[in-house]
Amino acid sequence: MQTESYRHGDVILHLIEHMAVRGLKRIPGGKLAQGTATGHSHTLTTPDNAALYELPDGKGRLLVVKKRVGLKHQEHKTIMLSPGYYRVSIKRQYDAVLGQRNVAD
């Protein structure tokens, strides 16, 4: 079975079948990720078309797209996401001193 995935800089989105949102903390504003080095952000073009939730394991977020929405960033081309459930994660890298960590954008 092939999984549909999207990469937008250091943000990775995996289309999943479904995930219950009951009990998950909703994150307002439509910002999927904030760059730590540049201050740039990965944001939705029309945040009312989607809902973003924090996953309980602390290792990602869930994006529920209700209507087609764009994902934009100052250094990347805007991509369009179709309705569905997406697990959102940040690309990780290995640092000899710090170990595994999120890529700094």
N, CA, C and O atoms as CSV, one atom per row, in Angstrom:
chain,resi,resn,atom,element,x,y,z
A,1,MET,N,N,0.834,-1.177,0.000
A,1,MET,CA,C,0.000,0.000,0.000
A,1,MET,C,C,0.885,1.249,0.000
A,1,MET,O,O,1.782,1.367,0.835
A,2,GLN,N,N,0.649,2.167,-0.910
A,2,GLN,CA,C,1.441,3.373,-1.033
A,2,GLN,C,C,0.775,4.507,-0.257
A,2,GLN,O,O,-0.434,4.715,-0.363
A,3,THR,N,N,1.567,5.236,0.521
A,3,THR,CA,C,1.063,6.347,1.306
A,3,THR,C,C,1.315,7.640,0.556
A,3,THR,O,O,2.401,7.845,0.014
A,4,GLU,N,N,0.320,8.513,0.520
A,4,GLU,CA,C,0.481,9.810,-0.114
A,4,GLU,C,C,1.108,10.760,0.897
A,4,GLU,O,O,0.588,10.940,1.998
A,5,SER,N,N,2.239,11.372,0.513
A,5,SER,CA,C,2.958,12.283,1.391
A,5,SER,C,C,3.312,13.558,0.636
A,5,SER,O,O,3.435,13.568,-0.588
A,6,TYR,N,N,3.469,14.619,1.396
A,6,TYR,CA,C,3.880,15.910,0.845
A,6,TYR,C,C,5.004,16.447,1.700
A,6,TYR,O,O,5.009,16.287,2.921
A,7,ARG,N,N,5.962,17.089,1.039
A,7,ARG,CA,C,7.050,17.738,1.775
A,7,ARG,C,C,7.031,19.201,1.394
A,7,ARG,O,O,6.980,19.548,0.213
A,8,HIS,N,N,7.071,20.060,2.401
A,8,HIS,CA,C,7.070,21.505,2.210
A,8,HIS,C,C,8.211,22.040,3.052
A,8,HIS,O,O,8.015,22.437,4.201
A,9,GLY,N,N,9.435,22.050,2.461
A,9,GLY,CA,C,10.613,22.400,3.241
A,9,GLY,C,C,10.842,21.338,4.291
A,9,GLY,O,O,10.945,20.154,3.968
A,10,ASP,N,N,10.923,21.750,5.561
A,10,ASP,CA,C,11.154,20.798,6.641
A,10,ASP,C,C,9.867,20.220,7.221
A,10,ASP,O,O,9.924,19.424,8.158
A,11,VAL,N,N,8.706,20.605,6.684
A,11,VAL,CA,C,7.419,20.076,7.132
A,11,VAL,C,C,7.011,18.910,6.229
A,11,VAL,O,O,7.042,19.021,5.003
A,12,ILE,N,N,6.632,17.801,6.846
A,12,ILE,CA,C,6.212,16.615,6.117
A,12,ILE,C,C,4.768,16.308,6.499
A,12,ILE,O,O,4.417,16.285,7.678
A,13,LEU,N,N,3.941,16.073,5.488
A,13,LEU,CA,C,2.530,15.738,5.710
A,13,LEU,C,C,2.257,14.372,5.117
A,13,LEU,O,O,2.561,14.121,3.951
A,14,HIS,N,N,1.678,13.482,5.925
A,14,HIS,CA,C,1.294,12.147,5.472
A,14,HIS,C,C,-0.224,12.067,5.499
A,14,HIS,O,O,-0.844,12.259,6.545
A,15,LEU,N,N,-0.820,11.785,4.351
A,15,LEU,CA,C,-2.267,11.599,4.277
A,15,LEU,C,C,-2.611,10.277,4.956
A,15,LEU,O,O,-2.063,9.230,4.613
A,16,ILE,N,N,-3.525,10.340,5.922
A,16,ILE,CA,C,-3.943,9.139,6.634
A,16,ILE,C,C,-5.442,8.943,6.425
A,16,ILE,O,O,-6.135,9.864,5.991
A,17,GLU,N,N,-5.943,7.752,6.732
A,17,GLU,CA,C,-7.357,7.465,6.493
A,17,GLU,C,C,-8.275,8.301,7.362
A,17,GLU,O,O,-9.180,8.961,6.852
A,18,HIS,N,N,-8.059,8.282,8.647
A,18,HIS,CA,C,-8.939,8.997,9.565
A,18,HIS,C,C,-8.312,8.968,10.950
A,18,HIS,O,O,-7.568,8.045,11.284
A,19,MET,N,N,-8.611,9.968,11.743
A,19,MET,CA,C,-8.183,9.970,13.132
A,19,MET,C,C,-9.215,10.755,13.932
A,19,MET,O,O,-9.621,11.844,13.524
A,20,ALA,N,N,-9.631,10.224,15.037
A,20,ALA,CA,C,-10.602,10.916,15.885
A,20,ALA,C,C,-9.959,12.155,16.496
A,20,ALA,O,O,-8.814,12.109,16.947
A,21,VAL,N,N,-10.691,13.250,16.509
A,21,VAL,CA,C,-10.162,14.499,17.060
A,21,VAL,C,C,-10.685,14.779,18.466
A,21,VAL,O,O,-10.220,15.706,19.130
A,22,ARG,N,N,-11.641,13.988,18.915
A,22,ARG,CA,C,-12.194,14.196,20.259
A,22,ARG,C,C,-11.078,14.107,21.300
A,22,ARG,O,O,-10.315,13.141,21.325
A,23,GLY,N,N,-10.993,15.115,22.149
A,23,GLY,CA,C,-9.988,15.139,23.198
A,23,GLY,C,C,-8.656,15.745,22.783
A,23,GLY,O,O,-7.796,15.966,23.635
A,24,LEU,N,N,-8.460,16.019,21.493
A,24,LEU,CA,C,-7.212,16.634,21.049
A,24,LEU,C,C,-7.285,18.155,21.211
A,24,LEU,O,O,-8.344,18.758,21.034
A,25,LYS,N,N,-6.153,18.762,21.549
A,25,LYS,CA,C,-6.083,20.209,21.716
A,25,LYS,C,C,-6.000,20.873,20.341
A,25,LYS,O,O,-5.106,20.579,19.547
A,26,ARG,N,N,-6.953,21.778,20.074
A,26,ARG,CA,C,-6.957,22.490,18.794
A,26,ARG,C,C,-5.986,23.666,18.854
A,26,ARG,O,O,-5.915,24.381,19.853
A,27,ILE,N,N,-5.240,23.851,17.764
A,27,ILE,CA,C,-4.276,24.944,17.656
A,27,ILE,C,C,-4.859,25.979,16.705
A,27,ILE,O,O,-5.027,25.692,15.520
A,28,PRO,N,N,-5.174,27.178,17.195
A,28,PRO,CA,C,-5.774,28.202,16.328
A,28,PRO,C,C,-4.734,28.876,15.430
A,28,PRO,O,O,-3.535,28.821,15.706
A,29,GLY,N,N,-5.204,29.510,14.355
A,29,GLY,CA,C,-4.346,30.357,13.545
A,29,GLY,C,C,-3.846,29.796,12.235
A,29,GLY,O,O,-3.461,30.574,11.362
A,30,GLY,N,N,-3.829,28.501,12.050
A,30,GLY,CA,C,-3.405,27.935,10.781
A,30,GLY,C,C,-1.908,27.910,10.543
A,30,GLY,O,O,-1.476,27.814,9.394
A,31,LYS,N,N,-1.097,27.994,11.601
A,31,LYS,CA,C,0.360,27.936,11.451
A,31,LYS,C,C,0.829,26.530,11.795
A,31,LYS,O,O,0.752,26.107,12.948
A,32,LEU,N,N,1.322,25.797,10.776
A,32,LEU,CA,C,1.770,24.428,11.001
A,32,LEU,C,C,3.121,24.370,11.693
A,32,LEU,O,O,3.353,23.497,12.530
A,33,ALA,N,N,4.020,25.298,11.350
A,33,ALA,CA,C,5.357,25.306,11.939
A,33,ALA,C,C,5.948,26.702,11.845
A,33,ALA,O,O,5.709,27.430,10.883
A,34,GLN,N,N,6.722,27.062,12.856
A,34,GLN,CA,C,7.424,28.343,12.908
A,34,GLN,C,C,8.911,28.060,12.830
A,34,GLN,O,O,9.429,27.238,13.587
A,35,GLY,N,N,9.604,28.735,11.917
A,35,GLY,CA,C,11.042,28.546,11.792
A,35,GLY,C,C,11.782,29.072,12.998
A,35,GLY,O,O,11.500,30.171,13.475
A,36,THR,N,N,12.732,28.290,13.497
A,36,THR,CA,C,13.505,28.712,14.664
A,36,THR,C,C,14.694,29.577,14.271
A,36,THR,O,O,15.118,30.434,15.046
A,37,ALA,N,N,15.231,29.366,13.089
A,37,ALA,CA,C,16.405,30.130,12.651
A,37,ALA,C,C,16.023,31.387,11.865
A,37,ALA,O,O,16.627,32.444,12.049
A,38,THR,N,N,15.024,31.272,10.993
A,38,THR,CA,C,14.678,32.388,10.108
A,38,THR,C,C,13.448,33.158,10.548
A,38,THR,O,O,13.261,34.309,10.153
A,39,GLY,N,N,12.610,32.537,11.358
A,39,GLY,CA,C,11.351,33.161,11.740
A,39,GLY,C,C,10.259,32.979,10.707
A,39,GLY,O,O,9.123,33.400,10.928
A,40,HIS,N,N,10.582,32.355,9.576
A,40,HIS,CA,C,9.573,32.079,8.557
A,40,HIS,C,C,8.610,31.019,9.082
A,40,HIS,O,O,8.942,30.264,9.996
A,41,SER,N,N,7.416,30.970,8.496
A,41,SER,CA,C,6.447,30.001,8.979
A,41,SER,C,C,5.740,29.291,7.829
A,41,SER,O,O,5.624,29.824,6.725
A,42,HIS,N,N,5.277,28.094,8.110
A,42,HIS,CA,C,4.458,27.303,7.197
A,42,HIS,C,C,3.017,27.537,7.647
A,42,HIS,O,O,2.617,27.067,8.712
A,43,THR,N,N,2.240,28.259,6.845
A,43,THR,CA,C,0.880,28.625,7.239
A,43,THR,C,C,-0.117,28.287,6.139
A,43,THR,O,O,0.230,28.190,4.961
A,44,LEU,N,N,-1.365,28.112,6.561
A,44,LEU,CA,C,-2.441,27.832,5.620
A,44,LEU,C,C,-2.944,29.133,5.015
A,44,LEU,O,O,-3.050,30.147,5.704
A,45,THR,N,N,-3.255,29.100,3.720
A,45,THR,CA,C,-3.737,30.301,3.038
A,45,THR,C,C,-5.137,30.675,3.478
A,45,THR,O,O,-5.466,31.859,3.548
A,46,THR,N,N,-5.960,29.699,3.775
A,46,THR,CA,C,-7.322,29.935,4.263
A,46,THR,C,C,-7.537,29.043,5.484
A,46,THR,O,O,-8.062,27.938,5.353
A,47,PRO,N,N,-7.134,29.512,6.683
A,47,PRO,CA,C,-7.190,28.667,7.868
A,47,PRO,C,C,-8.589,28.184,8.240
A,47,PRO,O,O,-8.722,27.178,8.937
A,48,ASP,N,N,-9.630,28.876,7.792
A,48,ASP,CA,C,-10.990,28.430,8.103
A,48,ASP,C,C,-11.359,27.143,7.361
A,48,ASP,O,O,-12.353,26.500,7.699
A,49,ASN,N,N,-10.570,26.764,6.356
A,49,ASN,CA,C,-10.839,25.543,5.590
A,49,ASN,C,C,-10.253,24.297,6.239
A,49,ASN,O,O,-10.400,23.193,5.716
A,50,ALA,N,N,-9.589,24.474,7.381
A,50,ALA,CA,C,-8.927,23.341,8.025
A,50,ALA,C,C,-8.884,23.543,9.535
A,50,ALA,O,O,-9.157,24.633,10.038
A,51,ALA,N,N,-8.539,22.486,10.240
A,51,ALA,CA,C,-8.354,22.541,11.690
A,51,ALA,C,C,-7.068,21.805,12.030
A,51,ALA,O,O,-6.790,20.734,11.489
A,52,LEU,N,N,-6.284,22.392,12.935
A,52,LEU,CA,C,-5.001,21.828,13.327
A,52,LEU,C,C,-5.079,21.412,14.796
A,52,LEU,O,O,-5.571,22.165,15.635
A,53,TYR,N,N,-4.588,20.204,15.100
A,53,TYR,CA,C,-4.645,19.673,16.458
A,53,TYR,C,C,-3.270,19.171,16.879
A,53,TYR,O,O,-2.485,18.709,16.051
A,54,GLU,N,N,-2.986,19.267,18.174
A,54,GLU,CA,C,-1.763,18.705,18.757
A,54,GLU,C,C,-2.025,17.243,19.051
A,54,GLU,O,O,-3.039,16.908,19.665
A,55,LEU,N,N,-1.127,16.361,18.623
A,55,LEU,CA,C,-1.282,14.938,18.903
A,55,LEU,C,C,-0.843,14.634,20.336
A,55,LEU,O,O,0.059,15.294,20.852
A,56,PRO,N,N,-1.458,13.657,20.981
A,56,PRO,CA,C,-1.166,13.394,22.390
A,56,PRO,C,C,0.253,12.916,22.653
A,56,PRO,O,O,0.754,13.080,23.765
A,57,ASP,N,N,0.919,12.325,21.656
A,57,ASP,CA,C,2.271,11.821,21.876
A,57,ASP,C,C,3.314,12.927,21.815
A,57,ASP,O,O,4.492,12.675,22.071
A,58,GLY,N,N,2.903,14.154,21.480
A,58,GLY,CA,C,3.824,15.286,21.422
A,58,GLY,C,C,4.787,15.236,20.254
A,58,GLY,O,O,5.735,16.020,20.197
A,59,LYS,N,N,4.557,14.328,19.323
A,59,LYS,CA,C,5.489,14.164,18.209
A,59,LYS,C,C,4.885,14.550,16.874
A,59,LYS,O,O,5.262,14.011,15.834
A,60,GLY,N,N,3.963,15.467,16.904
A,60,GLY,CA,C,3.383,15.885,15.640
A,60,GLY,C,C,2.030,16.522,15.840
A,60,GLY,O,O,1.566,16.743,16.959
A,61,ARG,N,N,1.427,16.804,14.730
A,61,ARG,CA,C,0.121,17.437,14.720
A,61,ARG,C,C,-0.771,16.734,13.713
A,61,ARG,O,O,-0.302,15.997,12.846
A,62,LEU,N,N,-2.049,16.975,13.845
A,62,LEU,CA,C,-3.031,16.453,12.908
A,62,LEU,C,C,-3.680,17.638,12.215
A,62,LEU,O,O,-4.183,18.549,12.873
A,63,LEU,N,N,-3.671,17.628,10.897
A,63,LEU,CA,C,-4.318,18.660,10.099
A,63,LEU,C,C,-5.531,18.033,9.431
A,63,LEU,O,O,-5.403,17.073,8.670
A,64,VAL,N,N,-6.710,18.580,9.718
A,64,VAL,CA,C,-7.939,18.105,9.101
A,64,VAL,C,C,-8.369,19.167,8.097
A,64,VAL,O,O,-8.788,20.260,8.476
A,65,VAL,N,N,-8.262,18.836,6.813
A,65,VAL,CA,C,-8.612,19.769,5.740
A,65,VAL,C,C,-10.052,19.499,5.327
A,65,VAL,O,O,-10.391,18.404,4.879
A,66,LYS,N,N,-10.898,20.524,5.485
A,66,LYS,CA,C,-12.325,20.398,5.141
A,66,LYS,C,C,-12.579,20.794,3.695
A,66,LYS,O,O,-13.361,20.149,2.996
A,67,LYS,N,N,-11.914,21.863,3.245
A,67,LYS,CA,C,-11.990,22.340,1.862
A,67,LYS,C,C,-10.564,22.582,1.393
A,67,LYS,O,O,-9.685,22.899,2.194
A,68,ARG,N,N,-10.341,22.434,0.104
A,68,ARG,CA,C,-9.004,22.621,-0.479
A,68,ARG,C,C,-8.336,23.857,0.116
A,68,ARG,O,O,-8.960,24.912,0.233
A,69,VAL,N,N,-7.061,23.720,0.493
A,69,VAL,CA,C,-6.340,24.788,1.163
A,69,VAL,C,C,-4.889,24.822,0.689
A,69,VAL,O,O,-4.324,23.786,0.341
A,70,GLY,N,N,-4.295,25.997,0.674
A,70,GLY,CA,C,-2.895,26.143,0.309
A,70,GLY,C,C,-2.016,26.160,1.551
A,70,GLY,O,O,-2.434,26.615,2.615
A,71,LEU,N,N,-0.788,25.658,1.402
A,71,LEU,CA,C,0.223,25.728,2.453
A,71,LEU,C,C,1.351,26.576,1.906
A,71,LEU,O,O,1.969,26.226,0.901
A,72,LYS,N,N,1.626,27.711,2.579
A,72,LYS,CA,C,2.618,28.656,2.054
A,72,LYS,C,C,3.776,28.845,3.028
A,72,LYS,O,O,3.669,28.574,4.224
A,73,HIS,N,N,4.883,29.320,2.469
A,73,HIS,CA,C,6.115,29.621,3.206
A,73,HIS,C,C,6.876,30.646,2.388
A,73,HIS,O,O,6.771,30.666,1.162
A,74,GLN,N,N,7.628,31.484,3.044
A,74,GLN,CA,C,8.345,32.551,2.356
A,74,GLN,C,C,9.410,32.046,1.382
A,74,GLN,O,O,9.773,32.765,0.452
A,75,GLU,N,N,9.913,30.839,1.571
A,75,GLU,CA,C,10.993,30.324,0.715
A,75,GLU,C,C,10.580,29.153,-0.170
A,75,GLU,O,O,11.413,28.612,-0.897
A,76,HIS,N,N,9.305,28.750,-0.123
A,76,HIS,CA,C,8.848,27.596,-0.896
A,76,HIS,C,C,7.607,27.951,-1.694
A,76,HIS,O,O,6.869,28.869,-1.337
A,77,LYS,N,N,7.387,27.233,-2.755
A,77,LYS,CA,C,6.179,27.393,-3.547
A,77,LYS,C,C,4.978,26.902,-2.739
A,77,LYS,O,O,5.073,25.899,-2.031
A,78,THR,N,N,3.863,27.597,-2.842
A,78,THR,CA,C,2.636,27.182,-2.165
A,78,THR,C,C,2.163,25.863,-2.761
A,78,THR,O,O,2.133,25.694,-3.980
A,79,ILE,N,N,1.794,24.928,-1.884
A,79,ILE,CA,C,1.223,23.664,-2.349
A,79,ILE,C,C,-0.240,23.623,-1.929
A,79,ILE,O,O,-0.631,24.238,-0.938
A,80,MET,N,N,-1.037,22.895,-2.691
A,80,MET,CA,C,-2.462,22.772,-2.408
A,80,MET,C,C,-2.739,21.396,-1.802
A,80,MET,O,O,-2.241,20.374,-2.275
A,81,LEU,N,N,-3.542,21.401,-0.750
A,81,LEU,CA,C,-3.924,20.158,-0.083
A,81,LEU,C,C,-5.412,19.919,-0.266
A,81,LEU,O,O,-6.226,20.821,-0.069
A,82,SER,N,N,-5.758,18.713,-0.640
A,82,SER,CA,C,-7.155,18.318,-0.806
A,82,SER,C,C,-7.741,17.940,0.547
A,82,SER,O,O,-6.996,17.682,1.492
A,83,PRO,N,N,-9.067,17.902,0.653
A,83,PRO,CA,C,-9.686,17.496,1.912
A,83,PRO,C,C,-9.182,16.127,2.371
A,83,PRO,O,O,-8.985,15.213,1.570
A,84,GLY,N,N,-8.983,16.017,3.669
A,84,GLY,CA,C,-8.513,14.767,4.254
A,84,GLY,C,C,-7.837,15.002,5.583
A,84,GLY,O,O,-7.828,16.115,6.109
A,85,TYR,N,N,-7.264,13.925,6.123
A,85,TYR,CA,C,-6.562,13.948,7.402
A,85,TYR,C,C,-5.068,13.790,7.123
A,85,TYR,O,O,-4.660,12.869,6.416
A,86,TYR,N,N,-4.254,14.689,7.678
A,86,TYR,CA,C,-2.813,14.668,7.451
A,86,TYR,C,C,-2.074,14.673,8.787
A,86,TYR,O,O,-2.342,15.508,9.651
A,87,ARG,N,N,-1.150,13.741,8.947
A,87,ARG,CA,C,-0.261,13.792,10.109
A,87,ARG,C,C,0.897,14.702,9.722
A,87,ARG,O,O,1.550,14.490,8.700
A,88,VAL,N,N,1.147,15.711,10.541
A,88,VAL,CA,C,2.166,16.724,10.263
A,88,VAL,C,C,3.366,16.473,11.167
A,88,VAL,O,O,3.220,16.347,12.383
A,89,SER,N,N,4.548,16.402,10.570
A,89,SER,CA,C,5.771,16.250,11.360
A,89,SER,C,C,6.862,17.140,10.778
A,89,SER,O,O,6.760,17.629,9.653
A,90,ILE,N,N,7.890,17.332,11.562
A,90,ILE,CA,C,9.029,18.151,11.154
A,90,ILE,C,C,10.193,17.220,10.855
A,90,ILE,O,O,10.466,16.286,11.610
A,91,LYS,N,N,10.879,17.486,9.741
A,91,LYS,CA,C,12.038,16.678,9.358
A,91,LYS,C,C,13.051,16.701,10.501
A,91,LYS,O,O,13.284,17.737,11.124
A,92,ARG,N,N,13.648,15.537,10.763
A,92,ARG,CA,C,14.620,15.427,11.853
A,92,ARG,C,C,16.005,15.170,11.289
A,92,ARG,O,O,16.162,14.651,10.183
A,93,GLN,N,N,17.001,15.545,12.070
A,93,GLN,CA,C,18.383,15.296,11.669
A,93,GLN,C,C,19.173,14.856,12.897
A,93,GLN,O,O,18.777,15.091,14.039
A,94,TYR,N,N,20.301,14.210,12.622
A,94,TYR,CA,C,21.144,13.746,13.715
A,94,TYR,C,C,22.283,14.724,13.920
A,94,TYR,O,O,22.948,15.122,12.964
A,95,ASP,N,N,22.507,15.113,15.172
A,95,ASP,CA,C,23.614,15.975,15.565
A,95,ASP,C,C,24.458,15.169,16.548
A,95,ASP,O,O,23.922,14.613,17.506
A,96,ALA,N,N,25.779,15.097,16.322
A,96,ALA,CA,C,26.648,14.274,17.150
A,96,ALA,C,C,26.607,14.670,18.622
A,96,ALA,O,O,26.786,13.820,19.494
A,97,VAL,N,N,26.376,15.934,18.907
A,97,VAL,CA,C,26.336,16.413,20.289
A,97,VAL,C,C,24.920,16.335,20.869
A,97,VAL,O,O,24.727,15.878,21.995
A,98,LEU,N,N,23.938,16.783,20.089
A,98,LEU,CA,C,22.567,16.893,20.582
A,98,LEU,C,C,21.714,15.655,20.308
A,98,LEU,O,O,20.643,15.508,20.896
A,99,GLY,N,N,22.167,14.768,19.430
A,99,GLY,CA,C,21.377,13.612,19.053
A,99,GLY,C,C,20.305,13.986,18.033
A,99,GLY,O,O,20.489,14.922,17.254
A,100,GLN,N,N,19.190,13.262,18.033
A,100,GLN,CA,C,18.099,13.546,17.103
A,100,GLN,C,C,17.436,14.869,17.464
A,100,GLN,O,O,17.164,15.132,18.635
A,101,ARG,N,N,17.177,15.699,16.457
A,101,ARG,CA,C,16.487,16.962,16.705
A,101,ARG,C,C,15.790,17.406,15.439
A,101,ARG,O,O,16.127,16.947,14.348
A,102,ASN,N,N,14.814,18.303,15.573
A,102,ASN,CA,C,14.128,18.849,14.418
A,102,ASN,C,C,15.094,19.715,13.618
A,102,ASN,O,O,15.987,20.350,14.181
A,103,VAL,N,N,14.908,19.735,12.307
A,103,VAL,CA,C,15.706,20.597,11.451
A,103,VAL,C,C,15.380,22.040,11.805
A,103,VAL,O,O,14.210,22.385,11.975
A,104,ALA,N,N,16.399,22.886,11.919
A,104,ALA,CA,C,16.180,24.307,12.208
A,104,ALA,C,C,15.951,25.042,10.900
A,104,ALA,O,O,16.775,24.977,9.988
A,105,ASP,N,N,14.825,25.744,10.813
A,105,ASP,CA,C,14.472,26.498,9.621
A,105,ASP,C,C,14.707,27.971,9.875
A,105,ASP,O,O,14.472,28.795,8.991
